[in-house]
Amino acid sequence: MGNKTKGLLALLGLGALAYWKYKNSSPEEQQAVKDKINNAKDNLNKWGSDLKDKANNVASQVQEKADEFKNKAQDTVNKTQETYNG
């Protein structure tokens, strides 16, 4: 048996044991497990949206810098044209 197979069997064994423990625990304990899972989900979702917000902030800052740079370049071009034309 390869290491992957052993690892998979160990994982399945742990899953089965956890399921058996869950099925044989009191409703209060089952609720506690559900709460833990829901909390983990909420934290993941919050983390995901925080990341999205940060990414959006960075993107808008980059856009602002690009616009600023473009405007400066345009001003320079305009001033240069005025100098030659004036």
CYANA upper distance limits for C-alpha pairs under 8 A (distance plus 0.5 A):
  1 MET  CA      5 THR  CA      6.80
  1 MET  CA      6 LYS  CA      7.32
  2 GLY  CA      6 LYS  CA      6.89
  3 ASN  CA      7 GLY  CA      6.51
  4 LYS  CA      8 LEU  CA      6.55
  5 THR  CA      9 LEU  CA      6.59
  6 LYS  CA     10 ALA  CA      6.57
  7 GLY  CA     11 LEU  CA      6.62
  8 LEU  CA     12 LEU  CA      6.60
  9 LEU  CA     13 GLY  CA      6.45
 10 ALA  CA     14 LEU  CA      6.62
 11 LEU  CA     15 GLY  CA      6.59
 12 LEU  CA     16 ALA  CA      6.52
 13 GLY  CA     17 LEU  CA      6.56
 14 LEU  CA     18 ALA  CA      6.53
 15 GLY  CA     19 TYR  CA      6.55
 16 ALA  CA     20 TRP  CA      6.53
 17 LEU  CA     21 LYS  CA      6.58
 18 ALA  CA     22 TYR  CA      6.54
 19 TYR  CA     23 LYS  CA      6.58
 20 TRP  CA     24 ASN  CA      6.65
 21 LYS  CA     25 SER  CA      6.52
 22 TYR  CA     29 GLU  CA      8.31
 22 TYR  CA     30 GLN  CA      6.68
 23 LYS  CA     30 GLN  CA      8.39
 25 SER  CA     29 GLU  CA      6.43
 25 SER  CA     30 GLN  CA      6.87
 26 SER  CA     30 GLN  CA      6.72
 27 PRO  CA     31 GLN  CA      6.56
 28 GLU  CA     32 ALA  CA      6.73
 29 GLU  CA     33 VAL  CA      6.84
 30 GLN  CA     34 LYS  CA      6.80
 31 GLN  CA     35 ASP  CA      6.54
 32 ALA  CA     36 LYS  CA      6.69
 33 VAL  CA     37 ILE  CA      6.81
 34 LYS  CA     38 ASN  CA      6.63
 35 ASP  CA     39 ASN  CA      6.47
 36 LYS  CA     40 ALA  CA      6.64
 37 ILE  CA     41 LYS  CA      6.72
 38 ASN  CA     42 ASP  CA      6.59
 39 ASN  CA     43 ASN  CA      6.56
 40 ALA  CA     44 LEU  CA      6.65
 41 LYS  CA     45 ASN  CA      6.64
 42 ASP  CA     46 LYS  CA      6.52
 43 ASN  CA     47 TRP  CA      6.47
 44 LEU  CA     48 GLY  CA      6.52
 45 ASN  CA     49 SER  CA      6.69
 46 LYS  CA     50 ASP  CA      6.54
 47 TRP  CA     51 LEU  CA      6.66
 48 GLY  CA     52 LYS  CA      6.73
 49 SER  CA     53 ASP  CA      6.58
 50 ASP  CA     54 LYS  CA      6.68
 51 LEU  CA     55 ALA  CA      6.60
 52 LYS  CA     56 ASN  CA      6.62
 53 ASP  CA     57 ASN  CA      6.61
 54 LYS  CA     58 VAL  CA      6.68
 55 ALA  CA     59 ALA  CA      6.59
 56 ASN  CA     60 SER  CA      6.62
 57 ASN  CA     61 GLN  CA      6.63
 58 VAL  CA     62 VAL  CA      6.63
 59 ALA  CA     63 GLN  CA      6.67
 60 SER  CA     64 GLU  CA      6.59
 61 GLN  CA     65 LYS  CA      6.68
 62 VAL  CA     66 ALA  CA      6.61
 63 GLN  CA     67 ASP  CA      6.63
 64 GLU  CA     68 GLU  CA      6.52
 65 LYS  CA     69 PHE  CA      6.53
 66 ALA  CA     70 LYS  CA      6.55
 67 ASP  CA     71 ASN  CA      6.57
 68 GLU  CA     72 LYS  CA      6.71
 69 PHE  CA     73 ALA  CA      6.61
 70 LYS  CA     74 GLN  CA      6.59
 71 ASN  CA     75 ASP  CA      6.58
 72 LYS  CA     76 THR  CA      6.66
 73 ALA  CA     77 VAL  CA      6.72
 74 GLN  CA     78 ASN  CA      6.60
 75 ASP  CA     79 LYS  CA      6.57
 76 THR  CA     80 THR  CA      6.53
 77 VAL  CA     81 GLN  CA      6.64
 78 ASN  CA     82 GLU  CA      6.65
 79 LYS  CA     83 THR  CA      6.65
 80 THR  CA     84 TYR  CA      6.87
 81 GLN  CA     85 ASN  CA      6.32
 82 GLU  CA     86 GLY  CA      5.82
